[in-house]
């Protein structure tokens, strides 16, 4: 049974799903009918952060130009430049056993590529969601639909996976940022 989450809700992942060792984080979205003509290229990314909420190394940022963390703990399956089709538009695979011990949290975000140049923002995006699937059983465990809360934002932190007393938990965030990917990177302690 899929757990449907609302913004701010937190759930146990590994405690309530003891066999869960690898999770597929699927992200999807649609573009509104009236979006101005330019293609939208939305990009998923993961920030592996320490207890202070900062990336310790540039490699702790997994995105379309760095598809795999050196540990193998987070792997981006590739850039979808159009968002066409049903289901997940982009996916990240998290192998909980390989995530380095210095990482307390994995922030999952979506940004709009060249948003300022194309005059695009999340107010023009609809039906955005994140879902977490157990890779071994292909069973969808939870889903968070973002809703239509955004207008001028060009980046959204959708969710976080975080460690708590040796177990992994999921936090539905849904927090928008202006300034796109550069703003998010600075937020997580990376030089842009």
Secondary structure, 3 states (H helix, E strand, C coil): CCEEECCCCEEECCCCCCCCCEEEEEEEEEECCCCCCCCCCEEEEEEEECCCCCCCCHHHEEECCECECCCCCEEECCCCCCCCCCCCCEEEEEEHHHCCCCCCEEEEEEEECCHHHHCCCHHHEEEEEEEEEECCCCEEEEEEECCCCCCCCCEEEEEEEEEECCEEEEEEEEEEECCHHHHHHHHCCCCC
